Amino acid sequence: MTISPRLLKGAIVAIDENKPLPSVIIFQYNPHTLTRRLEPQTVGGQSRAEPLRIKGAPVETIDVQIEIDATDQLEKAGPTAVTMGIYPQLSALEMLVYPPSERVLQNESLLDQGTIEIIPPEAPLTLFVWGPKRILPIQLSSFSITEEAHDINLNPLQAKVSLSMKVLSYNDLLSDHKGHKIFLAHQQAKEAMSILGSVSGLGSLVGNNIKII
C-alpha cells in the first residue's frame, strides 16, 4: 500500500484581539503559482560611502489566485453548499477588507453627537500561511473575484479569487506588535536557509577554479 504524504493547505488567518478565536480561511485548492516581488530598501544617494547600506527589509508583495468550488459539497448534499453555494467562503475573504459594521455604527453615532475626530477601526492581524517556513503578516492591497457558475438562486458555485498582498515587515509595525515578531522570526529562518544555499553555491564555484576573495 502506497502512503502519500499529507498535503499542507495554504491559508489566511485573521487574529482579532476582540474575538476569542482567529478566523481561519483554508484554501480549498493550493494555487499552482505564487508570484513574489521584492523591492530593496537601499539608502540611495550619490555618495560612494553609502551604496551598500540597506535601511530595512525589502517591500515584498505576493500575488496568488485561488479557486473555490462547491461541486464536491453539492455531490454530498452539504446543506451550506445547497442553500448558499460558496457565498460564505467568499464572504469570509471579503470581510478581511471591511471594517466591522458594529464599529461603523458606533462611529456614526459619535459623529451625530458632535465628535470631531473619529479614529478608524484597526483591521485584525492578517497572516498568509504557506507552509511552516512561511507565515507572514500581510495587508491585502488588491482583491478581485470572478464568479463562474451560479445556482437557480444566483448563489455562486465556482469562483476564482485573485489576491495581492503586501508583506508587513518590522519597517511597518511597532516593536511590540505581534506581527513584528512574526516577521522577524520569518527573516531569521530565511537567514538560516540562506547559509545552506550559499555554501552549496560556493562549492560549485570552487569546483570550477574560480577565486572570489
FIVOKE-675037 format. One line per field, with one value per residue (C-alpha): residue number from 1; residue in one letter; z, x, y. Coordinates in steps of 0.25 Angstrom, whole numbers, plus 5000, padded with zeros to 4 digits. Last residue first. Layout:
! FIVOKE-675037
i: [NUM | ...]
aa: [A | ...]
w: [Z | ...]
u: [X | ...]
v: [Y | ...]
This chain:
! FIVOKE-675037
i: [213 | 212 | 211 | 210 | 209 | 208 | 207 | 206 | 205 | 204 | 203 | 202 | 201 | 200 | 199 | 198 | 197 | 196 | 195 | 194 | 193 | 192 | 191 | 190 | 189 | 188 | 187 | 186 | 185 | 184 | 183 | 182 | 181 | 180 | 179 | 178 | 177 | 176 | 175 | 174 | 173 | 172 | 171 | 170 | 169 | 168 | 167 | 166 | 165 | 164 | 163 | 162 | 161 | 160 | 159 | 158 | 157 | 156 | 155 | 154 | 153 | 152 | 151 | 150 | 149 | 148 | 147 | 146 | 145 | 144 | 143 | 142 | 141 | 140 | 139 | 138 | 137 | 136 | 135 | 134 | 133 | 132 | 131 | 130 | 129 | 128 | 127 | 126 | 125 | 124 | 123 | 122 | 121 | 120 | 119 | 118 | 117 | 116 | 115 | 114 | 113 | 112 | 111 | 110 | 109 | 108 | 107 | 106 | 105 | 104 | 103 | 102 | 101 | 100 | 99 | 98 | 97 | 96 | 95 | 94 | 93 | 92 | 91 | 90 | 89 | 88 | 87 | 86 | 85 | 84 | 83 | 82 | 81 | 80 | 79 | 78 | 77 | 76 | 75 | 74 | 73 | 72 | 71 | 70 | 69 | 68 | 67 | 66 | 65 | 64 | 63 | 62 | 61 | 60 | 59 | 58 | 57 | 56 | 55 | 54 | 53 | 52 | 51 | 50 | 49 | 48 | 47 | 46 | 45 | 44 | 43 | 42 | 41 | 40 | 39 | 38 | 37 | 36 | 35 | 34 | 33 | 32 | 31 | 30 | 29 | 28 | 27 | 26 | 25 | 24 | 23 | 22 | 21 | 20 | 19 | 18 | 17 | 16 | 15 | 14 | 13 | 12 | 11 | 10 | 9 | 8 | 7 | 6 | 5 | 4 | 3 | 2 | 1]
aa: [I | I | K | I | N | N | G | V | L | S | G | L | G | S | V | S | G | L | I | S | M | A | E | K | A | Q | Q | H | A | L | F | I | K | H | G | K | H | D | S | L | L | D | N | Y | S | L | V | K | M | S | L | S | V | K | A | Q | L | P | N | L | N | I | D | H | A | E | E | T | I | S | F | S | S | L | Q | I | P | L | I | R | K | P | G | W | V | F | L | T | L | P | A | E | P | P | I | I | E | I | T | G | Q | D | L | L | S | E | N | Q | L | V | R | E | S | P | P | Y | V | L | M | E | L | A | S | L | Q | P | Y | I | G | M | T | V | A | T | P | G | A | K | E | L | Q | D | T | A | D | I | E | I | Q | V | D | I | T | E | V | P | A | G | K | I | R | L | P | E | A | R | S | Q | G | G | V | T | Q | P | E | L | R | R | T | L | T | H | P | N | Y | Q | F | I | I | V | S | P | L | P | K | N | E | D | I | A | V | I | A | G | K | L | L | R | P | S | I | T | M]
w: [4990 | 4979 | 4972 | 4961 | 4960 | 4954 | 4967 | 4975 | 4968 | 4971 | 4986 | 4987 | 4982 | 4993 | 5004 | 4999 | 4999 | 5013 | 5019 | 5012 | 5020 | 5033 | 5028 | 5024 | 5038 | 5044 | 5034 | 5037 | 5052 | 5050 | 5042 | 5054 | 5064 | 5057 | 5054 | 5069 | 5071 | 5082 | 5072 | 5065 | 5050 | 5036 | 5035 | 5044 | 5032 | 5027 | 5014 | 5003 | 4998 | 4984 | 4984 | 4971 | 4974 | 4964 | 4966 | 4966 | 4972 | 4973 | 4979 | 4967 | 4973 | 4962 | 4965 | 4960 | 4952 | 4948 | 4959 | 4957 | 4970 | 4971 | 4983 | 4983 | 4995 | 5005 | 5017 | 5022 | 5034 | 5029 | 5032 | 5022 | 5028 | 5033 | 5020 | 5012 | 5023 | 5020 | 5033 | 5036 | 5049 | 5050 | 5044 | 5053 | 5053 | 5048 | 5059 | 5059 | 5061 | 5063 | 5072 | 5070 | 5076 | 5061 | 5059 | 5071 | 5066 | 5052 | 5059 | 5067 | 5054 | 5047 | 5059 | 5059 | 5044 | 5046 | 5036 | 5023 | 5016 | 5023 | 5022 | 5007 | 5010 | 5019 | 5010 | 4998 | 5007 | 5011 | 4997 | 4992 | 4989 | 4999 | 5001 | 4995 | 4998 | 5013 | 5014 | 5008 | 4998 | 4997 | 4982 | 4985 | 4995 | 4984 | 4973 | 4982 | 4976 | 4981 | 4973 | 4978 | 4970 | 4977 | 4977 | 4988 | 4990 | 4997 | 5001 | 5005 | 5019 | 5025 | 5022 | 5014 | 5012 | 5000 | 4992 | 5004 | 5004 | 4989 | 4992 | 4980 | 4988 | 4991 | 5005 | 5000 | 5002 | 4992 | 4985 | 4986 | 4977 | 4979 | 4970 | 4974 | 4964 | 4965 | 4975 | 4987 | 4986 | 4996 | 5002 | 5017 | 5023 | 5038 | 5046 | 5060 | 5073 | 5085 | 5078 | 5081 | 5079 | 5065 | 5058 | 5043 | 5037 | 5022 | 5018 | 5009 | 5010 | 5014 | 5006 | 5015 | 5009 | 5000 | 5006 | 4996 | 5000]
u: [5154 | 5145 | 5155 | 5148 | 5154 | 5142 | 5140 | 5142 | 5129 | 5121 | 5125 | 5121 | 5107 | 5105 | 5110 | 5101 | 5088 | 5091 | 5094 | 5082 | 5073 | 5078 | 5075 | 5061 | 5058 | 5063 | 5054 | 5042 | 5045 | 5046 | 5033 | 5025 | 5031 | 5027 | 5013 | 5011 | 5013 | 5023 | 5033 | 5023 | 5020 | 5023 | 5038 | 5037 | 5031 | 5017 | 5016 | 5007 | 4997 | 4990 | 4979 | 4972 | 4959 | 4954 | 4940 | 4930 | 4916 | 4912 | 4898 | 4889 | 4876 | 4876 | 4891 | 4902 | 4915 | 4928 | 4929 | 4942 | 4946 | 4957 | 4965 | 4976 | 4985 | 4982 | 4992 | 5001 | 5007 | 5015 | 5016 | 5025 | 5034 | 5023 | 5015 | 5009 | 5001 | 4998 | 4995 | 4985 | 4985 | 4971 | 4968 | 4968 | 4956 | 4957 | 4959 | 4947 | 4951 | 4941 | 4930 | 4917 | 4907 | 4904 | 4918 | 4919 | 4907 | 4913 | 4926 | 4918 | 4910 | 4923 | 4929 | 4917 | 4918 | 4933 | 4942 | 4943 | 4955 | 4957 | 4942 | 4943 | 4950 | 4940 | 4929 | 4935 | 4934 | 4920 | 4916 | 4921 | 4907 | 4897 | 4886 | 4892 | 4906 | 4902 | 4894 | 4904 | 4897 | 4910 | 4910 | 4908 | 4920 | 4929 | 4924 | 4924 | 4937 | 4947 | 4959 | 4971 | 4980 | 4992 | 5000 | 5011 | 5017 | 5030 | 5036 | 5050 | 5054 | 5061 | 5071 | 5081 | 5095 | 5103 | 5103 | 5106 | 5121 | 5121 | 5111 | 5101 | 5089 | 5082 | 5079 | 5074 | 5061 | 5061 | 5047 | 5043 | 5033 | 5026 | 5017 | 5011 | 5007 | 4998 | 4989 | 4986 | 4972 | 4961 | 4970 | 4968 | 4961 | 4964 | 4957 | 4964 | 4957 | 4953 | 4950 | 4953 | 4968 | 4965 | 4974 | 4972 | 4978 | 4979 | 4982 | 4991 | 4988 | 4998 | 4998 | 4999 | 5010 | 5004 | 5004 | 5005 | 5000]
v: [5146 | 5140 | 5130 | 5122 | 5108 | 5102 | 5093 | 5106 | 5111 | 5099 | 5099 | 5114 | 5110 | 5100 | 5108 | 5120 | 5111 | 5105 | 5119 | 5124 | 5114 | 5120 | 5134 | 5130 | 5125 | 5138 | 5146 | 5138 | 5140 | 5155 | 5155 | 5148 | 5157 | 5170 | 5164 | 5162 | 5177 | 5181 | 5186 | 5195 | 5190 | 5195 | 5194 | 5182 | 5175 | 5175 | 5167 | 5174 | 5165 | 5163 | 5153 | 5148 | 5140 | 5130 | 5125 | 5114 | 5111 | 5126 | 5127 | 5132 | 5126 | 5116 | 5112 | 5120 | 5118 | 5126 | 5137 | 5145 | 5151 | 5162 | 5167 | 5177 | 5182 | 5172 | 5174 | 5163 | 5157 | 5145 | 5130 | 5124 | 5113 | 5104 | 5104 | 5116 | 5123 | 5138 | 5145 | 5156 | 5164 | 5169 | 5183 | 5195 | 5204 | 5218 | 5228 | 5238 | 5253 | 5264 | 5257 | 5264 | 5254 | 5250 | 5248 | 5238 | 5231 | 5229 | 5224 | 5214 | 5209 | 5207 | 5199 | 5190 | 5188 | 5183 | 5190 | 5182 | 5177 | 5164 | 5162 | 5159 | 5146 | 5141 | 5146 | 5138 | 5125 | 5128 | 5130 | 5117 | 5111 | 5117 | 5107 | 5094 | 5098 | 5100 | 5088 | 5078 | 5069 | 5060 | 5064 | 5078 | 5078 | 5073 | 5083 | 5095 | 5101 | 5111 | 5114 | 5123 | 5133 | 5137 | 5150 | 5153 | 5167 | 5170 | 5183 | 5180 | 5179 | 5192 | 5203 | 5195 | 5202 | 5197 | 5210 | 5219 | 5223 | 5226 | 5237 | 5239 | 5236 | 5222 | 5217 | 5204 | 5198 | 5186 | 5184 | 5169 | 5163 | 5150 | 5142 | 5129 | 5118 | 5106 | 5111 | 5101 | 5096 | 5098 | 5109 | 5110 | 5122 | 5123 | 5134 | 5134 | 5131 | 5139 | 5151 | 5166 | 5164 | 5160 | 5150 | 5147 | 5135 | 5133 | 5119 | 5109 | 5095 | 5084 | 5071 | 5059 | 5050 | 5038 | 5024 | 5014 | 5000]
